[in-house]
């Protein structure tokens, strides 16, 4: 894992802000970032947004042979993936220290806490049991991956439903969702991790650190707890010494945060169940409509529709009555006329006026009309024909062709 270190100025700025009880995103000391939980189309697919940190969890199952030490219990398997898509600091295909720590903490939080009834996953004792696999993918890293991972994993397990099975002798039949309704997992409680970061050797405490705050912290304390105030696991890293009072204080804060997050998960599950029952798009599928452009989508404006008839009648009454007869037409340019109801026909008026003016000018001047003789080419001239005489007596290029009679 290649992590770009912060400069001294950035480090000093962050520590100074923490001493003044100020955070980069404007939160208070014990505030969480906004949490958004959405579900996919299939059962067991969950997306969790913790601020800008985004995690996806997918639950699947298959029939396997149980362990010899526990032939009547199902198997829980967890797999985490840190891809470069989440952060450039993550390397693909390499197991980093952060990945190992997250995987171990998730196993302690969910599997060792016995939050799921593994005995209900047994199909045939010693032969067939269900193996529940939880795959967690980091889509974007902005700090506090452990809390987002635990929320996504327990929400996906609560949303998941395994296929129903039938046993006839030694034959095990797995029914599809169309044949029989799938069965939800038996979950006793919901353990959720709450992370606390310490600064200046434990002097200052922050809840839900972001990525930049994690770079300058001295130690981290992760407490996994359910809403019944039962601590499922606790882990401290960073090498700092914490007092008893500090741990008790963190556990008190964690109990409040876990209760709020549990209620949020329950509400999200209820809304998804209601939407599926009504046949509507639910969860993540609702936020991705097909064949629609949402980048330029505008918010709808509410329009008041009460007393619309009265307002329309008032507008009609306030309009002035138009005049019965229109004004005389005005010819905008020579050769243009207007014809309409109540208007005088103006077509041809300009042509008559022009002809009268031309006749008057000819009478005054007394000039003879211009005569133009056009001779054809010698090659095309026929024998016995005379040249064509063209007389032009109009300024508008009116041409009259006169063929004189042969003598």
C-alpha positions in Angstrom: 0.0 0.0 0.0 1.5 3.2 -1.1 0.3 6.2 0.9 1.3 9.8 0.1 2.3 11.4 3.3 0.9 14.8 4.3 3.2 17.9 4.4 4.1 19.5 7.7 1.8 22.4 7.0 -1.2 20.2 6.4 -0.4 18.1 9.5 0.0 21.1 11.7 -3.2 22.6 10.3 -5.2 19.5 11.1 -3.8 19.1 14.6 -4.5 22.8 15.3 -8.1 22.5 14.1 -8.6 19.4 16.3 -7.3 21.2 19.3 -9.8 23.9 18.7 -12.6 21.2 18.3 -13.0 22.0 14.6 -13.2 19.5 11.8 -12.7 19.8 8.1 -16.3 19.0 7.1 -17.8 21.1 9.9 -18.9 18.3 12.2 -18.7 18.2 15.9 -16.4 15.9 17.8 -18.9 13.1 18.3 -20.9 13.5 15.0 -21.1 10.8 12.3 -21.2 11.6 8.7 -24.5 11.0 6.8 -25.3 7.3 6.3 -27.2 6.1 3.3 -28.3 2.5 3.0 -29.7 1.1 -0.3 -30.3 -2.4 -1.6 -29.9 -4.0 -5.0 -32.4 -5.9 -7.1 -31.3 -9.3 -5.7 -31.6 -10.3 -2.1 -28.3 -9.8 -0.1 -26.9 -6.8 -2.1 -26.4 -3.7 -0.1 -24.7 -0.3 -0.7 -23.6 1.9 2.2 -22.5 5.5 1.9 -20.7 6.9 4.9 -20.1 10.4 3.8 -17.9 9.9 0.7 -16.9 6.4 1.8 -18.8 3.9 -0.3 -18.9 0.1 0.3 -20.8 -2.7 -1.4 -21.6 -6.0 0.3 -23.0 -9.1 -1.6 -24.1 -12.3 0.2 -24.3 -15.7 -1.5 -24.8 -19.3 -0.4 -24.0 -22.8 -1.5 -24.3 -26.4 -0.1 -21.0 -27.7 1.2 -19.7 -30.5 3.5 -19.6 -29.3 7.1 -16.5 -29.3 9.3 -15.8 -32.5 11.2 -15.6 -30.6 14.5 -19.1 -29.0 14.0 -21.2 -31.3 11.8 -24.4 -29.6 12.7 -23.4 -26.0 12.0 -23.2 -23.9 8.8 -20.2 -22.0 7.7 -19.6 -18.2 7.6 -17.0 -16.9 5.2 -15.9 -13.3 4.7 -13.9 -11.8 1.9 -12.8 -8.2 1.6 -11.3 -6.5 -1.5 -9.4 -3.2 -1.6 -9.2 -2.2 -5.3 -7.4 0.8 -6.8 -10.9 2.1 -7.8 -11.4 3.0 -4.1 -8.1 4.8 -3.7 -4.8 5.0 -5.6 -3.1 3.9 -2.4 -4.5 0.3 -2.8 -2.7 -2.2 -4.9 -4.6 -4.9 -6.8 -3.9 -8.5 -5.9 -1.7 -7.8 -2.9 -2.8 -8.4 0.7 -1.9 -5.3 2.7 -1.8 -4.8 6.4 -5.1 -2.8 6.3 -6.9 -5.5 4.5 -5.8 -8.2 7.0 -6.9 -6.0 9.9 -10.3 -5.3 8.4 -10.9 -8.9 7.6 -10.0 -10.1 11.1 -12.1 -7.4 12.8 -15.1 -8.2 10.6 -14.8 -11.9 11.5 -14.7 -11.0 15.2 -17.6 -8.7 14.9 -20.0 -11.0 13.0 -18.8 -14.6 13.2 -17.4 -14.8 16.7 -20.2 -12.8 18.2 -22.7 -15.6 17.2 -25.1 -13.0 15.7 -26.4 -15.6 13.2 -27.9 -19.0 14.0 -25.5 -21.3 12.2 -27.3 -24.4 13.4 -30.3 -23.4 11.3 -28.0 -23.6 8.2 -27.7 -27.4 8.6 -29.5 -29.5 5.9 -28.2 -33.0 6.6 -26.1 -33.5 9.7 -22.5 -34.3 8.7 -23.2 -34.2 5.0 -24.8 -31.0 3.8 -24.8 -27.5 5.3 -25.2 -24.0 3.9 -22.1 -21.9 3.5 -22.8 -18.2 3.7 -20.3 -16.0 1.9 -20.1 -12.3 2.4 -18.1 -10.4 -0.2 -17.3 -6.7 0.6 -15.9 -4.4 -2.0 -14.6 -0.9 -1.3 -15.9 1.5 -4.0 -14.5 4.7 -2.5 -12.2 5.4 0.4 -12.6 8.5 2.5 -11.8 7.1 5.9 -13.4 4.8 8.5 -13.7 1.7 6.3 -14.4 -0.6 9.3 -17.6 1.1 10.3 -18.9 1.2 6.7 -17.9 -2.5 6.2 -19.7 -3.7 9.3 -22.9 -1.8 8.5 -22.9 -3.1 4.9 -22.2 -6.7 6.0 -24.9 -6.9 8.7 -27.5 -5.1 6.5 -26.8 -7.5 3.6 -27.1 -10.5 5.8 -30.4 -9.2 7.2 -31.6 -8.6 3.6 -30.5 -12.0 2.2 -32.8 -15.0 1.7 -31.5 -18.5 1.0 -33.4 -21.0 -1.2 -35.7 -23.5 0.4 -34.6 -27.2 0.3 -36.5 -30.5 0.4 -35.2 -33.9 1.6 -36.5 -37.2 0.3 -34.3 -40.0 1.6 -30.7 -39.3 0.6 -31.8 -36.8 -2.1 -31.6 -33.1 -1.4 -33.7 -30.8 -3.7 -33.0 -27.0 -3.9 -36.1 -25.1 -4.9 -36.0 -21.9 -6.9 -37.7 -18.7 -5.8 -40.6 -19.4 -8.3 -41.3 -22.8 -6.7 -41.0 -21.9 -3.1 -40.4 -18.6 -1.2 -36.8 -18.1 -0.1 -36.1 -18.2 3.7 -34.4 -15.4 5.5 -31.4 -16.0 7.9 -32.0 -16.2 11.6 -30.2 -13.2 13.1 -30.1 -12.8 16.9 -28.6 -9.3 17.0 -26.8 -6.7 14.9 -23.2 -6.0 16.0 -21.9 -2.7 14.6 -18.4 -1.2 14.8 -17.8 2.3 16.0 -14.3 3.8 15.5 -12.6 6.4 17.7 -9.4 8.1 16.8 -7.1 9.6 19.3 -4.7 12.6 18.9 -1.8 14.0 20.9 -1.3 10.7 22.9 -5.0 10.4 23.8 -5.7 14.0 24.7 -8.2 14.6 21.9 -10.9 12.2 20.7 -12.9 12.1 17.4 -15.7 9.8 16.2 -15.8 8.6 12.6 -12.5 10.0 11.4 -12.2 10.9 7.7 -9.2 9.9 5.5 -7.1 13.0 6.3 -7.8 12.7 10.0 -6.7 9.0 10.0 -3.3 10.1 8.6 -2.5 12.3 11.6 -4.0 10.2 14.4 -1.9 8.5 17.0 -4.2 5.6 17.8 -7.5 3.9 16.9 -10.1 2.2 19.1 -12.8 0.0 17.4 -15.8 -1.2 19.5 -18.3 -3.6 18.1 -21.6 -3.4 20.0 -25.3 -4.2 19.6 -28.3 -2.1 20.6 -28.5 -4.2 23.9 -25.3 -2.5 25.0 -23.4 -5.8 24.7 -19.8 -5.5 23.6 -19.0 -8.1 20.9 -15.4 -7.1 20.3 -12.9 -4.4 21.0 -9.6 -3.7 19.4 -7.0 -1.0 19.9 -4.2 -0.1 17.5 -1.5 2.5 17.3 0.4 1.7 20.5 -1.1 4.4 22.7 -2.0 3.8 26.4 -5.7 4.4 27.1 -7.1 4.9 30.6 -10.1 3.0 31.9 -12.2 6.2 32.0 -11.5 6.8 28.3 -12.6 3.3 27.3 -15.8 3.6 29.3 -16.5 7.0 27.8 -16.0 5.5 24.3 -18.4 2.6 25.1 -21.1 5.0 26.2 -20.8 7.0 23.0 -20.8 3.8 21.0 -24.0 2.6 22.6 -25.8 5.7 21.4 -24.4 5.5 17.9 -25.2 1.8 17.5 -28.8 2.3 18.6 -29.2 5.0 15.9 -27.6 3.0 13.2 -29.6 -0.1 14.0 -32.9 1.8 13.7 -31.7 3.2 10.4 -31.0 -0.4 9.1 -34.4 -1.6 10.3 -36.1 1.3 8.6 -34.3 0.7 5.3 -35.2 -3.0 5.4 -38.9 -2.1 6.1 -39.0 0.3 3.2 -37.4 -2.2 0.8 -39.9 -4.9 1.8 -42.8 -2.6 1.3 -41.6 -1.5 -2.1 -41.1 -5.1 -3.2 -44.5 -6.1 -2.0 -46.1 -3.2 -4.0 -44.1 -4.1 -7.1 -42.2 -0.8 -7.3 -38.6 -0.3 -8.0 -36.7 -0.4 -4.7 -33.3 0.4 -3.3 -30.4 0.8 -5.8 -32.6 -0.1 -8.8 -34.8 2.9 -8.1 -31.8 5.3 -8.4 -30.9 4.0 -11.8 -33.8 4.5 -14.2 -33.2 3.1 -17.7 -33.2 5.2 -20.8 -33.3 8.5 -18.9 -30.9 11.3 -18.6 -30.7 12.5 -15.0 -27.6 14.8 -15.3 -29.8 17.7 -16.4 -32.8 16.8 -14.3 -34.5 19.8 -12.7 -36.6 19.8 -9.6 -40.3 20.0 -10.1 -42.0 23.2 -9.3 -45.2 23.1 -7.3 -48.1 25.0 -8.9 -51.1 26.1 -6.9 -54.3 24.8 -8.8 -57.0 26.0 -6.4 -59.5 28.7 -7.7 -58.1 28.3 -11.2 -61.5 28.9 -12.8 -62.0 32.2 -11.0 -58.5 33.4 -11.8 -59.0 32.6 -15.5 -62.3 34.5 -15.6 -60.7 37.6 -14.0 -58.0 37.6 -16.6 -60.5 37.3 -19.4 -62.6 40.2 -18.1 -59.5 42.4 -17.7 -58.5 42.1 -21.3 -59.5 45.1 -23.5 -61.9 44.5 -26.4 -60.1 44.8 -29.8 -61.3 47.4 -32.4 -64.0 46.2 -34.9 -62.4 47.8 -38.0 -58.7 47.7 -38.7 -56.8 50.7 -40.0 -56.1 51.4 -43.7 -53.3 49.2 -45.1 -49.9 50.6 -45.6 -47.9 49.4 -48.5 -44.4 48.9 -47.1 -42.6 48.6 -50.5 -43.4 48.9 -54.2 -45.0 45.8 -55.7 -46.4 44.7 -52.3 -50.1 44.6 -51.6 -52.4 43.5 -48.7 -55.7 41.7 -48.9 -57.8 40.9 -45.9 -61.2 41.4 -44.1 -62.0 45.0 -43.8 -58.9 46.0 -45.9 -58.8 47.6 -49.3 -57.3 45.6 -52.1 -53.9 47.1 -52.9 -52.7 44.6 -55.5 -51.9 46.2 -58.8 -52.1 49.8 -57.6 -48.4 50.4 -57.9 -48.2 48.9 -61.4 -51.0 51.2 -62.7 -49.3 54.3 -61.2 -46.0 53.3 -62.8 -47.6 52.9 -66.2 -49.3 56.3 -66.0 -46.0 58.0 -65.0 -44.2 56.3 -67.9 -46.8 57.5 -70.5 -46.6 61.0 -69.2 -42.8 61.0 -69.6 -43.0 59.7 -73.1 -45.4 62.3 -74.1 -43.2 65.0 -72.7 -40.0 63.8 -74.2 -41.4 62.6 -77.5 -38.5 60.2 -78.0 -38.8 57.3 -80.4 -38.6 53.8 -79.0 -35.3 52.1 -79.0 -34.8 49.6 -81.7 -32.3 46.8 -81.3 -31.2 44.5 -84.1 -30.0 41.1 -83.1 -28.1 39.2 -85.8 -27.8 35.5 -85.6 -24.6 33.7 -86.2 -23.7 33.1 -89.8 -23.4 29.4 -89.4 -27.0 29.2 -88.1 -28.6 31.7 -90.5 -30.9 30.2 -93.1 -31.2 31.5 -96.7 -34.0 33.9 -97.4 -34.4 35.0 -93.8 -34.0 38.6 -92.6 -32.6 39.8 -89.3 -34.9 39.8 -86.3 -35.9 43.3 -85.1 -36.5 43.7 -81.3 -38.3 46.8 -80.2 -38.0 47.7 -76.5 -40.3 50.5 -75.2 -40.4 49.6 -71.5 -38.0 50.1 -68.6 -39.0 46.7 -67.1 -37.2 44.8 -69.9 -40.5 43.9 -71.7 -39.3 42.5 -75.1 -41.6 42.2 -78.1 -40.3 40.3 -81.2 -41.6 41.5 -84.5 -41.1 39.4 -87.6 -41.6 41.8 -90.6 -43.5 40.5 -93.6 -41.5 39.4 -96.6 -41.9 41.6 -99.7 
